[in-house]
Amino acid sequence: MRRRILRATVVAVVCAVVLFSVPLAVATLRLYRQDEVRELQQLADRVAVSVPADVHAPGDPMEFPTVESGTHIAVYDEGARLVAGSGPARGDGPVTHALGGGASSRSVGDVLVAAVPVGSGEQVRAAVRVSSPASEPLRRAALTWAGMLALAAVAVGVGAVLAIRSSRRLARPLEALAATAVRLETGDLTARATPCGLPEADEVATALNRAAGRIEGLLRRERAFSADASHQLRTALTRARLELESALTPGAAPQDPYDAMRAALASLTHMETTLGDLLSLARDAPEQAPLDVGVLLADAERRWHGELAAAGRPLRIVVEDGLPAALGSPRAGRQVLDVLVANAVAHGRGAVTVRARDAAGALAVDVEDEGPGLPDDLDVFARRQDAGTGHGIGLALARSLAEAEGGRLMLSRSSPHPRFTWLIASAEEDPVYAEQEPV
């Protein structure tokens, strides 16, 4: 990746230098050529001023200014014949044009020629011709091109150094993102990309971290719920087993075997419902739909009334008037209530009361019994094996379900008469009440 970035950057720098230097080199050659022609014309004008009125008059020879080697000055009469200086015996095109009354400059063979008339109008009496090698502007341009080439080499070198630094700066974040993606691909869901200061790469890193966190949360939730399903199914399996065993116990009072089978089928149906709810909750996003708490509590009463009545313990369902609207999933609510009621049945005493009430604008559901209570130092929501105190992963599952739906589950009173309070997400706003204590 670094090589590709470096190669692309160097190619861009070279192209920029070439696109800039080629037109500049051509313009430099033309500038030196024009400068050389202008110098020749100026020299010819100076010589023309010193040319006598009669170029054929006897006397001292004409004196020309000192010039560089390779530069020649010549004076021609009106017949284009060489009179003085160094040049062709017969005047060439520029001389002929000058004798016609106009200055002229052009390339003739391998020399640059500038010719100016002596006199004006119809009184042109001579012409001055100045020439220099045509290679002189090229030589000067070549020196300039050499300097430009050196500067271009420096520019390309600086560009290469900057390209190396830039490629490293750009490649490191991308390589880090690729390494993080490989770790995620291999199953390391704790892998996270760190910010590098490059806005584009940081945006990709943030999106990757968000996706990794979401996947990790969903997978952890599915694994936890799958493990917790055994706890939730244990009660139904035990109930079905006891009912079938009681029907087959020798010496027991005779009873209709169909009653035992129907009870076992009811337990299996409840077990199937529980398993379906847990799997759906583990795989789906939290459901933000209106939750009818009255229907939820009535359904819980139908499921638990018979078992509590058989144990001589009443089940009281209290739904207060004017309850605030709530959001949530009936499946999650059914499992939370089952855990709380089952906990009261297994570890509590006396009547079990389930009350729906308004808790400072939030909907609260209390589940309490008449038992002596729980030790103050016991964390009943800690996830552990169902042993010792008898409080295992069921309450931890109920709390995770409640929080996944935007609510909160807490032990609002430990003793006497322990009470668990479930705060349900409000339909009016986000569950900011999750930090408040129940009233």
C-alpha positions in Angstrom: 0.0 0.0 0.0 2.8 2.4 0.9 4.5 1.6 -2.4 1.4 2.4 -4.4 0.9 5.7 -2.6 4.5 6.6 -3.0 4.5 5.6 -6.7 1.3 7.6 -7.4 2.7 10.7 -5.5 6.1 10.6 -7.4 4.3 10.2 -10.7 2.1 13.2 -9.9 5.1 15.3 -9.0 7.0 14.3 -12.1 4.0 15.0 -14.3 3.6 18.4 -12.7 7.3 19.3 -13.2 7.2 18.2 -16.8 4.0 20.1 -17.6 5.4 23.2 -16.0 9.0 23.0 -17.4 8.4 22.1 -21.0 6.4 25.3 -21.8 8.8 27.3 -19.7 11.8 25.9 -21.7 10.2 26.8 -25.0 9.3 30.2 -23.7 12.9 30.7 -22.5 14.3 29.8 -25.9 12.0 32.3 -27.6 12.8 35.0 -25.1 16.6 34.6 -25.6 16.1 34.6 -29.4 14.1 37.8 -29.2 16.6 39.3 -26.9 19.5 38.5 -29.3 17.6 40.0 -32.2 16.9 43.2 -30.2 20.6 43.5 -29.3 21.5 43.1 -33.0 19.0 45.8 -34.0 20.3 48.2 -31.3 23.9 47.6 -32.5 22.8 48.2 -36.1 21.1 51.5 -35.1 24.3 52.7 -33.4 26.4 51.9 -36.4 23.9 53.5 -38.8 24.3 56.8 -36.9 28.0 56.9 -37.6 27.8 56.0 -41.3 28.9 59.0 -43.5 26.6 60.6 -46.0 28.7 59.3 -48.9 29.7 55.7 -48.2 32.0 55.8 -51.2 33.9 59.0 -50.3 37.6 58.4 -49.8 38.9 58.9 -46.3 39.5 57.0 -43.2 37.8 53.6 -42.9 34.6 53.4 -40.9 35.1 52.5 -37.3 32.7 49.9 -35.7 32.1 49.3 -32.0 33.8 46.4 -30.4 31.6 43.3 -30.5 31.7 39.8 -29.2 33.3 37.0 -31.2 31.1 35.7 -33.9 29.2 39.0 -34.3 29.8 40.7 -37.7 29.0 44.3 -38.9 28.7 45.3 -42.5 27.6 48.4 -44.5 26.1 48.2 -47.9 25.5 50.9 -50.4 22.2 51.5 -52.3 23.1 48.8 -54.8 23.4 46.2 -51.9 27.2 46.0 -52.4 29.5 45.5 -49.4 31.2 48.8 -48.6 32.8 48.1 -45.2 32.8 45.5 -42.5 32.4 41.7 -42.7 29.5 40.2 -44.5 28.4 38.7 -47.8 29.6 40.6 -51.0 26.0 41.1 -52.0 23.3 42.0 -49.6 20.9 39.3 -48.7 17.2 39.5 -48.0 17.4 41.6 -44.8 19.7 44.1 -46.5 17.4 44.4 -49.5 14.5 45.0 -47.2 16.5 47.6 -45.3 17.4 49.4 -48.5 13.7 49.6 -49.2 13.3 51.7 -46.1 12.4 49.3 -43.3 14.3 47.4 -40.6 14.4 43.7 -40.9 15.5 40.7 -38.8 15.4 37.0 -39.5 17.4 33.8 -39.6 19.5 33.2 -42.6 21.1 29.8 -42.6 22.8 29.4 -39.2 23.0 33.1 -38.3 20.6 35.7 -37.0 20.6 38.9 -39.2 19.4 42.4 -38.3 19.5 45.1 -41.0 18.5 48.8 -40.7 18.4 51.6 -43.3 20.8 54.5 -43.3 18.6 57.6 -44.1 14.9 57.7 -44.3 12.1 57.6 -46.8 13.3 57.8 -50.4 16.7 59.0 -49.2 18.0 55.7 -48.1 21.7 55.7 -49.0 23.0 52.6 -47.3 22.1 49.7 -45.0 23.8 48.3 -42.0 23.8 44.6 -41.5 24.6 42.9 -38.1 24.8 39.1 -37.7 25.5 36.6 -35.0 25.4 32.8 -34.7 21.9 31.4 -34.4 23.2 29.0 -31.9 23.9 31.7 -29.3 20.3 31.9 -28.0 20.2 28.1 -27.9 23.4 28.1 -25.9 22.0 30.5 -23.4 18.8 28.6 -23.2 20.7 25.4 -22.7 22.4 26.9 -19.6 19.0 28.0 -18.3 17.6 24.6 -19.1 20.4 23.0 -17.1 19.5 25.1 -14.1 15.8 24.3 -14.6 16.7 20.6 -14.7 18.6 20.9 -11.5 15.7 22.6 -9.8 13.3 20.0 -11.2 15.5 17.3 -9.8 15.5 19.0 -6.4 11.7 19.4 -6.7 11.3 15.7 -7.6 13.5 14.8 -4.7 11.6 17.0 -2.3 8.4 15.5 -3.7 9.7 12.0 -3.2 10.6 12.8 0.4 7.2 14.3 1.1 5.6 11.4 -0.7 7.4 8.9 1.5 6.2 10.8 4.6 2.7 11.1 3.3 2.6 7.5 2.2 3.6 6.4 5.7 1.1 8.8 7.3 -1.7 7.6 5.0 -0.7 3.9 5.0 -0.4 3.4 8.8 -4.1 4.2 9.5 -5.2 2.0 6.6 -2.9 -0.8 7.7 -4.2 -0.5 11.2 -7.8 -0.7 10.0 -6.9 -3.7 7.9 -5.3 -5.4 10.9 -8.3 -4.6 13.1 -10.6 -6.1 10.4 -8.5 -9.2 10.2 -8.8 -9.6 14.0 -12.5 -9.2 13.8 -12.6 -11.8 11.0 -10.8 -14.3 13.1 -13.3 -13.9 15.9 -11.6 -11.3 18.2 -14.6 -9.1 18.8 -12.7 -7.0 21.3 -10.5 -5.5 18.5 -11.0 -1.8 18.1 -9.4 0.7 15.7 -7.6 3.7 17.4 -8.0 7.3 16.0 -5.0 8.5 14.0 -5.8 12.2 13.4 -6.7 11.6 9.7 -10.4 12.6 9.4 -11.3 10.1 6.7 -9.5 7.2 8.4 -11.0 8.2 11.7 -14.5 8.1 10.2 -13.9 4.6 8.9 -12.4 3.6 12.3 -15.5 5.0 14.1 -17.8 3.1 11.8 -15.8 -0.1 12.2 -15.7 0.2 15.9 -19.4 0.9 16.0 -20.1 -2.2 13.8 -17.7 -4.3 16.0 -19.4 -3.2 19.2 -22.8 -3.9 17.7 -21.8 -7.4 16.6 -20.1 -8.1 19.9 -23.2 -7.0 21.8 -25.5 -9.0 19.7 -23.3 -12.1 19.9 -22.8 -11.7 23.7 -26.5 -11.2 24.1 -27.3 -14.3 22.0 -24.8 -16.4 23.9 -26.0 -15.3 27.2 -29.6 -15.8 26.4 -28.8 -19.2 25.0 -27.1 -20.1 28.2 -29.9 -18.7 30.3 -32.5 -20.6 28.4 -31.6 -23.7 30.3 -32.4 -21.9 33.5 -35.8 -20.7 32.3 -36.7 -24.1 30.8 -35.7 -26.0 34.0 -38.9 -25.0 35.9 -41.1 -26.2 33.0 -39.2 -29.5 32.6 -39.3 -30.1 36.4 -43.0 -29.4 36.5 -43.8 -31.8 33.6 -41.5 -34.5 35.1 -43.2 -34.3 38.5 -46.7 -34.4 37.0 -45.9 -37.5 35.0 -44.0 -39.2 37.9 -46.9 -38.5 40.3 -49.3 -40.2 37.9 -47.0 -43.3 37.8 -46.2 -43.5 41.5 -47.3 -46.9 43.0 -49.8 -46.7 45.8 -50.8 -43.1 44.9 -54.5 -42.2 44.7 -55.8 -43.2 41.3 -56.2 -40.4 38.8 -57.0 -39.9 35.2 -53.8 -40.2 33.3 -55.1 -37.8 30.7 -55.0 -35.1 33.3 -51.3 -35.7 33.9 -50.6 -35.7 30.2 -52.6 -32.5 29.6 -50.7 -30.8 32.4 -47.4 -32.1 31.0 -48.4 -30.8 27.5 -49.2 -27.4 29.1 -45.8 -27.3 30.7 -44.1 -28.3 27.4 -46.1 -25.6 25.6 -44.9 -23.0 28.1 -41.4 -24.3 27.7 -41.7 -24.0 23.9 -43.0 -20.4 24.3 -40.1 -19.5 26.6 -37.5 -20.9 24.2 -39.0 -19.1 21.3 -39.1 -15.8 23.2 -35.5 -16.1 24.3 -34.2 -17.0 20.9 -36.2 -14.1 19.3 -35.0 -11.6 21.9 -31.4 -12.8 21.5 -31.4 -12.2 17.7 -33.7 -9.3 17.2 -33.2 -5.6 18.0 -35.2 -4.2 21.0 -38.8 -3.7 20.0 -40.0 -0.1 20.5 -43.8 -0.6 20.4 -46.6 0.3 22.8 -46.7 -2.1 25.7 -50.1 -3.0 27.2 -49.2 -3.8 30.8 -52.8 -4.8 31.7 -52.7 -7.6 29.1 -49.2 -8.6 30.2 -50.3 -8.9 33.9 -53.5 -10.8 33.0 -51.4 -13.2 31.0 -49.0 -13.7 33.9 -52.0 -14.3 36.2 -53.3 -17.1 34.0 -49.9 -18.8 33.9 -49.1 -18.6 37.7 -52.5 -18.6 39.4 -52.8 -22.4 39.4 -49.4 -23.2 40.8 -49.7 -20.6 43.6 -53.2 -21.7 44.4 -52.0 -25.3 44.7 -49.4 -24.2 47.2 -52.1 -22.3 49.2 -50.6 -18.9 48.2 -52.8 -16.2 46.7 -51.7 -14.2 43.6 -52.8 -10.5 43.6 -52.7 -8.5 40.4 -53.2 -4.7 41.0 -53.3 -2.2 38.1 -53.7 1.4 39.1 -55.6 3.9 37.1 -53.9 6.6 34.9 -50.8 4.6 34.1 -48.3 6.3 31.8 -47.8 4.9 28.3 -44.9 2.5 28.0 -42.7 1.0 25.2 -41.3 -2.5 25.0 -41.7 -6.1 23.8 -44.4 -8.4 25.2 -42.0 -11.3 24.8 -39.4 -9.6 27.0 -42.0 -8.4 29.5 -43.4 -12.0 29.8 -40.0 -13.4 30.6 -39.1 -10.7 33.1 -42.4 -11.2 35.0 -41.9 -15.0 34.8 -38.5 -14.7 36.4 -39.8 -12.4 39.2 -42.9 -14.4 40.0 -40.9 -17.7 39.8 -38.3 -16.2 42.2 -41.2 -15.2 44.6 -42.7 -18.7 44.4 -39.4 -20.5 44.9 -37.8 -18.3 47.6 -40.7 -16.3 49.1 -43.6 -16.9 51.4 -47.3 -16.0 51.5 -49.2 -14.0 48.9 -47.4 -12.7 45.8 -48.5 -9.2 44.7 -47.9 -7.8 41.2 -48.7 -4.1 41.1 -48.5 -1.7 38.1 -48.2 1.9 39.2 -47.1 5.4 38.2 -43.6 6.2 39.5 -43.0 9.9 38.9 -44.1 9.7 35.3 -42.6 6.3 34.6 -44.5 3.0 34.6 -43.3 0.7 37.4 -44.2 -2.9 38.0 -43.6 -4.2 41.5 -43.4 -7.9 42.4 -43.3 -8.7 46.1 -44.1 -11.5 48.5 -44.4 -11.9 52.3 -41.1 -13.6 53.0 -38.6 -12.5 55.6 -36.3 -10.9 53.0 -32.8 -11.1 51.7 -29.4 -10.3 53.2 -28.3 -6.7 52.6 -24.9 -7.7 51.3 -26.3 -10.2 48.7 -26.1 -9.1 45.1 -29.1 -11.0 43.8 -28.4 -9.9 40.2 -24.9 -11.4 40.0 -24.6 -14.1 37.3 -23.6 -17.3 38.9 -24.6 -21.0 39.2 -27.9 -21.7 40.8 -26.6 -23.0 44.1 -26.2 -21.9 47.7 -28.7 -19.1 48.2 -30.8 -20.3 45.3 -30.6 -17.0 43.4 -28.8 -17.8 40.1 -28.9 -16.6 36.5 -32.6 -16.0 36.3 -32.6 -12.5 37.9 -29.4 -11.6 35.9 -31.4 -12.6 32.7 -34.4 -10.5 33.8 -32.2 -7.5 34.4 -30.5 -7.8 31.0 -33.8 -8.2 29.3 -35.2 -5.1 31.0 -32.1 -3.0 30.2 -32.1 -4.2 26.6 -35.7 -2.9 26.3 -34.6 0.5 27.7 -35.8 -0.1 31.2 -34.4 -1.0 34.6 -34.8 -3.8 37.1 -33.8 -3.3 40.8 -34.4 -4.7 44.2 -36.3 -1.8 45.7 -36.8 -3.4 49.1 -34.7 -6.3 50.5 -36.6 -7.0 53.8 -39.0 -7.6 55.1 -41.4 -8.6 52.2 -38.8 -8.2 49.4 -39.9 -6.2 46.5 -38.5 -6.1 42.9 -39.3 -3.1 40.8 -39.3 -3.1 37.0 -39.2 0.4 35.4 -40.4 0.3 31.8 -39.3 2.6 29.0 -41.6 5.6 28.6 -43.4 6.3 25.4 -43.0 10.1 25.7 -39.2 10.3 25.9 -36.1 8.3 26.3 -35.7 6.3 29.5 -33.8 9.0 31.4 -35.6 7.8 34.5 -33.2 4.8 34.5 -31.1 6.6 37.1 -34.0 7.5 39.5 -35.1 5.5 42.5 -38.5 4.0 42.6 -41.1 5.7 44.8 
